[in-house]
Amino acid sequence: MQSDLNLLRIVKCQGRHIREVCDIEYKSFSNPFPEEYLIELFRMFPETFLVAELDGQTVGYLVASISGRRAHIISLAVDEKFRGRHVGSILLQTIIDNLKVNGVEEILLEVRLDNIAARRLYEKFGFEAAGDLRGYYEDGGDAALYRLRIY
Ligand SMILES: CC(C)(COP(=O)(O)OP(=O)(O)OC[C@H]1O[C@@H](n2cnc3c(N)ncnc32)[C@H](O)[C@@H]1OP(=O)(O)O)[C@@H](O)C(=O)NCCC(=O)NCCS
């Protein structure tokens, strides 16, 4: 994948990343996951909690859960300063490759209906809208359910 971020590394999340992951989460979402929940995800899904590092700085992350042949992307966010430079795409491509190798056949996720940037990103990777979830978010916002078959 073309990127100007030649030194970008995608690594599994480690304890040292959590602070910066939280910062990105808080700045990216109106209803961010609390730090304790992110730590719980880190403990539960060590293989599928990925971090994008640039010169030692955390610039994005993606966490997915796996249940049998189905995976669920729980969160994906890129530091505002690094958006539009394919960090999100690289994280997404890396998790798709990782999940395929682990026998996953289907990836699901929810995204706010009005989150055009994220929807375009997922659609670019072949995710298809599989229905709207009215009032899905705590603030009453609606979500679109997206699905990608990868077998
Ligand atoms: C959604 C998000 C992760 C995308 O990360 P990114 O690194 O900026 O995305 P990329 O540079 O890889 O963009 C990939 C594609 O997404 C789409 N896209 C990205 N930003 C966009 C924007 N602002 N407007 C429209 N489309 C956009 C484009 O189709 C783009 O492809 P292109 O570069 O060929 O035009 C990032 O905007 C973000 O962190 N947003 C806040 C958190 C969030 O909404 N997360 C998703 C929750 S479901």
The ligand as an SDF file (V2000), in Angstrom:
LIG
                    3D

 48 50  0  0  0  0  0  0  0  0999 V2000
  -11.7020    6.9640   10.0950 C   0  0  0  0  0  0  0  0  0  0  0  0
  -10.1960    7.1130   10.2960 C   0  0  0  0  0  0  0  0  0  0  0  0
   -9.6890    5.9630   11.1870 C   0  0  0  0  0  0  0  0  0  0  0  0
   -9.5110    7.0340    8.9180 C   0  0  0  0  0  0  0  0  0  0  0  0
   -8.1000    6.9910    9.1240 O   0  0  0  0  0  0  0  0  0  0  0  0
   -7.0950    7.6520    8.0570 P   0  0  0  0  0  0  0  0  0  0  0  0
   -5.7320    7.1700    8.3700 O   0  0  0  0  0  0  0  0  0  0  0  0
   -7.2920    9.1310    8.0410 O   0  0  0  0  0  0  0  0  0  0  0  0
   -7.6510    7.0290    6.7070 O   0  0  0  0  0  0  0  0  0  0  0  0
   -6.8420    6.7610    5.3480 P   0  0  0  0  0  0  0  0  0  0  0  0
   -5.8730    7.8730    5.1050 O   0  0  0  0  0  0  0  0  0  0  0  0
   -6.3130    5.3960    5.3810 O   0  0  0  0  0  0  0  0  0  0  0  0
   -8.0380    6.8740    4.2870 O   0  0  0  0  0  0  0  0  0  0  0  0
   -8.5140    5.7410    3.5900 C   0  0  0  0  0  0  0  0  0  0  0  0
   -9.7680    6.1100    2.8300 C   0  0  0  0  0  0  0  0  0  0  0  0
  -10.7810    6.5420    3.7290 O   0  0  0  0  0  0  0  0  0  0  0  0
  -11.5360    7.6020    3.1340 C   0  0  0  0  0  0  0  0  0  0  0  0
  -11.3410    8.8200    3.9100 N   0  0  0  0  0  0  0  0  0  0  0  0
  -10.4160    9.0500    4.8750 C   0  0  0  0  0  0  0  0  0  0  0  0
  -10.5870   10.2830    5.3950 N   0  0  0  0  0  0  0  0  0  0  0  0
  -11.6240   10.8270    4.7480 C   0  0  0  0  0  0  0  0  0  0  0  0
  -12.3100   12.0770    4.8490 C   0  0  0  0  0  0  0  0  0  0  0  0
  -11.9340   13.0180    5.7390 N   0  0  0  0  0  0  0  0  0  0  0  0
  -13.3950   12.2860    4.0510 N   0  0  0  0  0  0  0  0  0  0  0  0
  -13.8000   11.3540    3.1830 C   0  0  0  0  0  0  0  0  0  0  0  0
  -13.1910   10.1400    3.0250 N   0  0  0  0  0  0  0  0  0  0  0  0
  -12.1220    9.9020    3.7980 C   0  0  0  0  0  0  0  0  0  0  0  0
  -11.0100    7.7750    1.7280 C   0  0  0  0  0  0  0  0  0  0  0  0
  -11.7520    6.9170    0.8890 O   0  0  0  0  0  0  0  0  0  0  0  0
   -9.5940    7.2520    1.8700 C   0  0  0  0  0  0  0  0  0  0  0  0
   -9.0920    6.7450    0.6640 O   0  0  0  0  0  0  0  0  0  0  0  0
   -8.1320    7.6640   -0.2660 P   0  0  0  0  0  0  0  0  0  0  0  0
   -6.9450    8.0230    0.5810 O   0  0  0  0  0  0  0  0  0  0  0  0
   -7.7810    6.7620   -1.3830 O   0  0  0  0  0  0  0  0  0  0  0  0
   -8.9490    8.8480   -0.6260 O   0  0  0  0  0  0  0  0  0  0  0  0
   -9.8400    8.4830   10.9310 C   0  0  0  0  0  0  0  0  0  0  0  0
  -10.4900    9.5090   10.1900 O   0  0  0  0  0  0  0  0  0  0  0  0
  -10.2470    8.6260   12.3830 C   0  0  0  0  0  0  0  0  0  0  0  0
   -9.4970    8.2500   13.2820 O   0  0  0  0  0  0  0  0  0  0  0  0
  -11.4490    9.1550   12.6300 N   0  0  0  0  0  0  0  0  0  0  0  0
  -11.9440    9.3380   14.0200 C   0  0  0  0  0  0  0  0  0  0  0  0
  -12.2720    8.0140   14.6710 C   0  0  0  0  0  0  0  0  0  0  0  0
  -13.2540    7.2030   13.8550 C   0  0  0  0  0  0  0  0  0  0  0  0
  -14.2200    7.7370   13.3030 O   0  0  0  0  0  0  0  0  0  0  0  0
  -13.0130    5.8680   13.7890 N   0  0  0  0  0  0  0  0  0  0  0  0
  -13.8740    4.9460   13.0970 C   0  0  0  0  0  0  0  0  0  0  0  0
  -14.8930    4.4380   14.0440 C   0  0  0  0  0  0  0  0  0  0  0  0
  -15.9320    3.2140   13.2970 S   0  0  0  0  0  0  0  0  0  0  0  0
  1  2  1  0
  2  3  1  0
  2  4  1  0
  2 36  1  0
  4  5  1  0
  5  6  1  0
  6  7  2  0
  6  8  1  0
  6  9  1  0
  9 10  1  0
 10 11  2  0
 10 12  1  0
 10 13  1  0
 13 14  1  0
 14 15  1  0
 15 16  1  0
 15 30  1  0
 16 17  1  0
 17 18  1  0
 17 28  1  0
 18 19  1  0
 18 27  1  0
 19 20  2  0
 20 21  1  0
 21 22  1  0
 21 27  2  0
 22 23  1  0
 22 24  2  0
 24 25  1  0
 25 26  2  0
 26 27  1  0
 28 29  1  0
 28 30  1  0
 30 31  1  0
 31 32  1  0
 32 33  2  0
 32 34  1  0
 32 35  1  0
 36 37  1  0
 36 38  1  0
 38 39  2  0
 38 40  1  0
 40 41  1  0
 41 42  1  0
 42 43  1  0
 43 44  2  0
 43 45  1  0
 45 46  1  0
 46 47  1  0
 47 48  1  0
M  END
$$$$
